[in-house]
């Protein structure tokens, strides 16, 4: 679990069209993602993008995470809020990839959504960007230490997203019923999880992510694939326990086919990091919602970013009218 690479090795070795065990009932774990009540303060300050797009303005945003961790820097959510010149009541929360720290890429994505008529908040997840421990790289502290640490991170990431919805719903003229969520890679897993536990998000785009992670990691352990067994040993998780440990935090656990129209999945058919069966499991769990299958790998999907953004923006445009 120190990276998503083990998933690639699992699928390359086992080519797993194997059926995953059914996840536990969603109701049994939803209490993990109940957002604390009460008001919270936020701060905004001007932000000048390195690449200016006419009619798009941006601000840095900060507000407290609803989960307090031992790393003080991690207890504040940092984001960049992009807004179009023409007022809109639609908004989207965007969650980044694992070690995402490149603000130039953040600007391109945020400005694309703003140009399409959305107020767009690009927010760092726990231990990313300004939230990383002192002296550590963005995201490097996410998947380490223990199973409990990873569980805490996933819970915090989903609750931060719910708080971001609260922030968006009180800013400007955003309609609380016209807010969506989009995530890329690791952010895609959190977007999928959040969409399942947070009905206030009316639409979602899950890019290069999916579900049933525990199933595929357990398969890799059974096959004795070194990166998998080494990663589980580092986190002190027995191979037979990984599905139980991850199930309460897996997007598939909370998949509700009644909400399939609001979901869009983007995946790479040649992805060696998050292989197609991982995306397909989430797709099937939701009753086969809209999906964009690309003839790409994980990193090489970058070549088709305009197509991906156009597809996800079109989906949100239809769902958030």
C-alpha positions in Angstrom: 0.0 0.0 0.0 3.0 2.3 0.0 1.9 3.0 -3.6 -0.6 1.8 -6.1 2.1 -0.1 -8.0 1.2 -3.5 -6.4 -2.2 -3.4 -8.1 -0.5 -3.4 -11.4 1.7 -6.4 -10.6 -1.3 -8.2 -9.3 -3.3 -7.8 -12.5 -0.3 -8.4 -14.7 0.4 -11.7 -12.9 -3.2 -12.9 -12.3 -5.1 -11.1 -15.0 -7.9 -11.1 -12.6 -11.4 -11.5 -14.0 -12.0 -13.1 -10.6 -15.1 -12.0 -8.8 -14.5 -10.0 -5.6 -16.3 -10.9 -2.4 -19.3 -8.8 -1.7 -18.5 -5.7 0.4 -20.1 -5.3 3.8 -23.3 -3.4 4.1 -22.7 0.3 3.7 -24.9 1.2 6.6 -22.4 -0.6 9.0 -19.6 1.9 8.2 -21.3 5.2 7.2 -21.0 6.5 10.7 -17.2 7.0 10.0 -18.0 9.8 7.6 -20.5 11.9 9.7 -19.4 15.5 9.5 -19.3 17.3 12.8 -21.8 20.1 13.2 -20.9 23.7 13.8 -19.6 26.8 12.0 -15.9 27.1 11.0 -13.8 30.0 9.9 -12.1 30.3 6.5 -9.5 32.6 5.0 -9.1 33.8 1.4 -6.3 35.7 -0.2 -5.5 36.7 -3.8 -3.7 34.2 -6.0 -2.0 35.1 -9.3 -1.9 32.2 -11.7 1.3 31.7 -13.7 -0.8 31.2 -16.8 -3.5 33.9 -17.0 -6.8 33.1 -18.6 -9.0 36.1 -19.5 -12.1 36.2 -17.4 -10.9 33.7 -14.7 -9.9 34.9 -11.2 -8.4 32.8 -8.4 -7.9 32.9 -4.7 -6.1 30.8 -2.1 -8.5 29.3 0.4 -7.9 27.8 3.9 -10.3 26.2 6.3 -9.9 23.8 9.2 -10.1 20.0 8.6 -12.8 18.4 10.7 -10.3 15.7 11.7 -7.3 16.7 13.9 -4.1 14.7 13.4 -0.8 14.8 15.2 0.7 16.7 12.3 -0.4 20.3 12.8 0.2 21.4 9.2 -2.2 18.6 8.1 -5.1 20.0 10.1 -5.8 22.9 7.7 -7.2 22.3 4.2 -5.6 24.4 1.5 -7.0 25.1 -1.9 -7.2 27.4 -4.9 -10.6 28.6 -5.9 -11.2 29.5 -9.6 -14.2 31.6 -10.6 -15.4 32.8 -14.0 -16.2 36.4 -14.7 -19.9 35.5 -15.5 -21.5 34.6 -12.2 -22.6 31.0 -11.8 -24.4 28.9 -9.1 -22.6 25.7 -10.0 -19.4 24.5 -8.4 -17.1 21.5 -8.4 -14.5 20.2 -5.9 -11.4 18.8 -7.5 -9.1 16.3 -5.6 -5.5 15.7 -6.9 -3.4 12.7 -7.6 -1.2 11.1 -4.9 1.9 13.2 -4.9 0.4 16.1 -6.8 2.2 19.4 -6.0 2.5 21.0 -9.5 0.4 24.2 -9.2 0.8 24.8 -13.0 -1.2 21.7 -13.6 -3.7 22.6 -10.9 -4.2 25.9 -12.7 -4.9 24.3 -16.1 -7.5 22.0 -14.6 -9.1 24.6 -12.4 -9.2 27.2 -15.2 -10.8 24.6 -17.6 -13.7 24.1 -15.2 -14.1 27.8 -14.6 -14.0 28.5 -18.3 -16.9 26.0 -18.7 -19.0 27.9 -16.1 -18.2 26.3 -12.8 -16.7 27.7 -9.6 -13.9 25.3 -9.1 -12.1 24.5 -5.8 -8.9 22.5 -6.2 -8.2 21.3 -2.7 -5.2 19.4 -1.3 -5.9 16.2 0.5 -4.2 15.2 3.8 -0.4 15.4 3.8 -0.4 16.9 0.3 1.2 20.2 -0.7 1.1 22.7 2.2 -0.3 19.9 4.4 2.8 17.7 4.2 4.9 17.3 7.3 7.9 19.6 7.6 10.7 18.5 5.3 8.5 15.8 3.5 7.4 15.7 -0.1 3.8 16.1 -1.1 1.8 13.0 -0.3 4.8 11.0 0.9 3.3 10.6 4.4 0.0 9.2 3.3 0.6 5.4 2.9 3.0 4.6 5.7 3.3 3.9 9.4 0.3 1.6 10.0 -3.0 0.4 8.7 -4.7 2.7 11.2 -2.8 5.7 9.7 -4.1 4.9 6.2 -7.6 4.4 7.5 -7.4 7.8 9.3 -6.1 9.5 6.1 -9.0 8.1 4.0 -11.6 9.1 6.6 -10.0 12.6 6.9 -9.9 13.0 3.1 -13.7 12.2 2.7 -14.6 14.4 5.6 -12.5 17.3 4.2 -14.4 16.9 1.0 -17.7 17.2 2.9 -16.5 20.3 4.6 -15.4 21.7 1.3 -19.0 21.2 0.1 -20.1 23.3 3.1 -17.6 26.0 2.2 -18.7 26.0 -1.5 -22.4 26.1 -0.4 -21.8 29.3 1.6 -19.6 31.1 -0.9 -21.0 33.5 -3.5 -24.2 32.2 -5.1 -23.4 28.5 -5.3 -26.5 26.3 -5.1 -25.9 23.5 -2.6 -27.7 21.2 -5.0 -25.4 22.0 -7.9 -22.1 20.9 -6.5 -20.1 18.0 -7.9 -16.8 16.3 -7.1 -14.0 15.2 -9.3 -10.9 13.2 -8.4 -7.8 12.1 -10.3 -6.0 8.8 -9.5 -5.7 8.7 -5.6 -8.1 11.7 -5.6 -10.4 9.6 -7.8 -10.7 6.9 -5.1 -11.6 9.5 -2.5 -14.0 11.2 -4.9 -15.7 7.8 -5.4 -15.8 7.2 -1.7 -17.1 10.6 -1.0 -19.8 10.4 -3.6 -21.0 7.2 -1.9 -21.2 8.6 1.6 -22.1 12.2 0.9 -25.4 12.6 -1.0 -24.9 16.4 -1.0 -22.6 15.9 -4.0 -25.0 15.5 -6.9 -22.5 14.4 -9.5 -19.0 12.9 -9.6 -16.1 12.2 -12.0 -13.8 9.4 -11.0 -10.7 9.5 -13.1 -8.1 6.7 -13.2 -9.5 5.1 -10.1 -12.1 2.5 -9.0 -12.9 0.2 -6.2 -12.4 -3.2 -4.4 -8.7 -2.3 -3.7 -8.6 -4.8 -0.8 -9.6 -7.7 -3.0 -6.8 -7.0 -5.5 -4.1 -6.4 -2.9 -5.1 -9.6 -1.1 -4.8 -11.4 -4.4 -1.3 -10.1 -4.8 -0.4 -11.3 -1.3 -1.7 -14.7 -2.1 0.5 -14.8 -5.2 3.5 -13.7 -3.2 4.2 -10.6 -5.3 7.1 -8.9 -3.4 5.9 -5.2 -3.5 2.5 -6.3 -2.1 3.9 -8.5 0.7 6.5 -6.0 1.6 4.0 -3.1 1.7 1.6 -5.1 3.9 4.5 -6.1 6.2 5.5 -2.4 6.6 2.0 -1.5 7.6 1.8 -4.6 9.9 -1.3 -5.9 8.1 -1.8 -9.6 7.6 -2.7 -10.5 4.0 -5.9 -12.2 5.2 -6.9 -8.9 6.9 -6.5 -6.4 4.1 -10.0 -6.7 2.6 -11.6 -6.3 6.1 -9.3 -3.3 6.8 -10.1 -1.4 3.6 -13.7 -2.3 3.0 -15.2 0.5 5.2 -13.1 3.0 3.1 -13.7 1.5 -0.3 -15.9 3.3 -2.9 -17.6 0.0 -3.9 -18.9 -0.5 -0.3 -21.2 2.6 -0.7 -22.1 2.2 -4.4 -25.8 2.9 -4.9 -27.1 2.1 -8.4 -29.9 4.6 -7.8 -27.2 7.3 -8.1 -25.6 5.9 -11.2 -26.7 8.8 -13.4 -24.6 11.2 -11.4 -21.4 9.2 -11.8 -18.9 9.2 -14.6 -15.7 6.9 -14.6 -12.7 7.5 -16.8 -10.1 4.7 -17.1 -7.2 3.5 -19.1 -7.5 0.1 -20.6 -3.7 -0.3 -20.5 -3.2 1.3 -17.1 -0.5 -0.6 -15.1 -1.1 1.4 -11.9 -4.9 1.2 -11.6 -5.8 -1.7 -14.0 -9.1 -1.8 -15.8 -10.7 -4.4 -13.5 -10.4 -1.9 -10.6 -12.4 0.7 -12.5 -14.8 -2.0 -13.8 -15.7 -3.1 -10.3 -16.9 0.4 -9.4 -18.7 0.6 -12.8 -20.5 -2.6 -12.2 -21.3 -1.8 -8.5 -23.1 1.4 -9.7 -25.1 -0.4 -12.3 -22.9 0.6 -15.2 -22.9 4.4 -15.3 -21.3 6.5 -18.0 -17.7 5.4 -18.6 -14.9 6.6 -20.8 -12.4 3.9 -21.7 -9.2 5.2 -23.1 -6.4 3.2 -24.9 -3.9 4.6 -22.5 -1.9 3.8 -19.4 -1.9 5.7 -16.2 0.7 8.4 -16.9 0.1 8.4 -20.7 -3.5 9.5 -20.2 -1.9 12.9 -19.8 -1.8 13.0 -23.6 -5.6 13.0 -23.6 -6.2 15.4 -20.8 -8.3 17.8 -23.1 -10.6 14.8 -24.0 -10.9 13.7 -20.4 -11.7 17.2 -19.1 -14.2 17.8 -21.9 -16.0 14.5 -21.1 -16.1 15.1 -17.4 -17.2 18.8 -17.8 -19.9 17.7 -20.2 -21.1 15.1 -17.7 -21.2 17.7 -14.8 -22.9 20.2 -17.1 -25.8 17.8 -17.7 -26.1 16.7 -14.1 -25.8 20.1 -12.3 -28.4 22.1 -14.3 
